[in-house]
Amino acid sequence: KKPATGYGQSAEDLWRHSAAVAVTSENLCRLLTIKGGGAIFTAALVHDIGKLALEEFVSEHLDDIQNRVMNEHIPFEQAERDVLGFDHAEVGAMIAENWHFPSDLVQAVRWHHDPNSAASGQQAVDLVHIADALCIMQGIGLGYDGMSYRPCSESLQRLQITNAIIEKATSEMLDSLDQIESILNETPVGVAVGR
């Protein structure tokens, strides 16, 4: 329920993006017949957990970060790293490691913006990275880094993802997200509303 205002995201935006990335990664696993979709779903669900931990620091240094993004034409996470000395993906991986997540899932959280730097867990990293990019391209999870985020071509090649798979995974994600939001917005029978 905590917003990531330093990243330009309300609590609802952050939750919606996390759910969308999780559903998209699960859809990609199914469409590509990759086992372990549940574990990848979990990594995708928490891939931005570092934003909650760094929110105050990023807010405090937001002008410096945004100036670097604009003047140096670099991604937000790189400017975040330049200004703070680390980024939300690195901090998120520390949290996932502290929670005793399997190594591949820690790697997926750590490298979701830079999949080519992963030393292990490449498939999980690529899946979370692509799911994240597809959701941002659909306008789900836009923050201060805007629409400058695209899936890594090497990740697409490694997983042999075609345009048809991208379209199918994205379409299914939008349907699933609507269903999830509908369920969460329903008032259970017998619950008093508006006391």
N, C-alpha and C positions, 0 to 999 in steps of 0.2 A: 504494500500500500504506500510505500515511500516513493516520491517522485525522484527523477534524476534530472533536476532542473539545470544542472551544469552541462548536461548533454542535450537539453532542449526537449525533454520527454516528461510527460506527466506520468503518474503511477499507472494510469489506465493504458497509456501508450506503451510503456515498458512491458506491462503484463501482456497486452495484445501482441506485441512483437515477439515476445518469448514464446507464447503459445503458438503463434503462426510458424515460427522457425521450427519448433518441435514437431508440429503436424507435417510440415513440408519435408523435414528430414525423414520422418517415418514413411511418408508417401514415396519419397525417393528410394528408400530401402526396399519397399514392396515392389515398385516398378522395375527396379534393377535386380530383384531377387537377391538382395543382400541380407544375410542373417544378422541378428542383433539389433533390430530396429528399436526395441524397447530401451536399450542402453543408449543408443544414439539419440533417441527422443529425450532422455534425461539430460544428456550433455547439451543438447540444443535448447532445452527449457532453461537451463542455467547459464548459457554461454555469456550473458551480459551481467552476471552477478557482481562482477568487479565494478560496474558503474555505481551500484548502491554503496559500495565501500569507499569509492573515490569521489562521490558526488560533491561533497563540501570542498575538497581540494580543487576540483575542476572548476566549481563555481567561483572560488576565490581567484583563480588564475585564468578565467575564461577569456578576458580581453587579450592576454598574451597568446593563448592558444589560437583564438580566432584570427589574430593578426598574422600568425605564422601560416595558418591555413590559406588565408587570402593572399599574403605577400609572397610566400614561397611556393604556392600551389601544391601543397602536400596534403595527404589525408589527415583527418582529425586525429586519429589514433597516433599518427607519427608526431604531430604537433604536441599532443598530450604527453608523449614519451619525452620529447625534447624539453618541454617545460617542467614536467614533474619528475622526470628520471625513470618513469615506468608508465604503463598504460593499463586500461581497465582489463584487457585480456590477460596480462601478466598477473595482476592482482586476483582476477577471477580464478586463474589456474592454481594460485596459492590456496585459495579458499577450497576449491575442489579437491586439492591434494590433502588439505587438512581434514576434509570430510571423508577421506579414504576412498575417493572415487578410483576406479581402475585407471591405469596409466593412459590408455587410449582416450578415455573421456577427459582426463586432465589435459592431454595434448589438444583435443578438439576445442576446449575452452581457450587454451593458451594461444592457439594459432588460427582462430576463426577469421582473422583479418589477413593473415599471411601464411596460407597453407603450404607454400613452397619451402618454408623454413622449418617445418615439422621434422623431427628426427625419427619419430615413430608414430604409430596410429594414423597413418596417412589416410586410410579410407574414412575413418570417423571424422578426421579434420576436414577432408574434402566435402563430406556430406553436410556437416554443420556450416561450413563456409558457403557452400552453394545455396543451402536453404536460407541462410541469413541474407545473402545478396538478392535472391529472388523475392523475399518478403520486402526488403527495402525498395526494390524496383517496382513493387506493387503499391508503394506508399505506406507500408505497414512498418513503422519503426523509424520513420524519418526523424532525425534530430538535427543538430547543427551541421552535421557533415552532408546533409542533403542527398541529392541523387548522384553523387560522385562515386558511388560504390558499385562495382560490377563483379560478376563471378570470374575467378581466375581461369584462364583458358586451359592451363595445365590440369587443374582440378576437373574440369569438364572432360578433358581427354582421358585422364586416368580412370574416370568412372564410365567413360563412353556414353556420356549424356547427350542425347539428341534434342533438337528443338521440340520434337513431339513429346518427349519425356518432360521437358521443362513446362510445356503448355499443360500437360495432364496433371503434373504435380501441383502447379500453381492453381489450376481450376479446382482441384480437389481440396486444396488448402483453403481457398475462399469459402467453399461449401462447408467444410468442417468447422472453420472459425465462426461462421454464422450459426451453426448448430450449437457450438460450445457457448457462444454468447447468449443465445436464446435460452439454453438450459440454466445458465448462471443468473439470468435476469428474471426467471420465473419465481413467483412467490409460492412457496409450498402451501398446500391445502391446510387450513386451520391456523395459519400464522397471521396474527393481527398486524396490519400495516398502518403506519402513520400515527402512532400513539403520542 
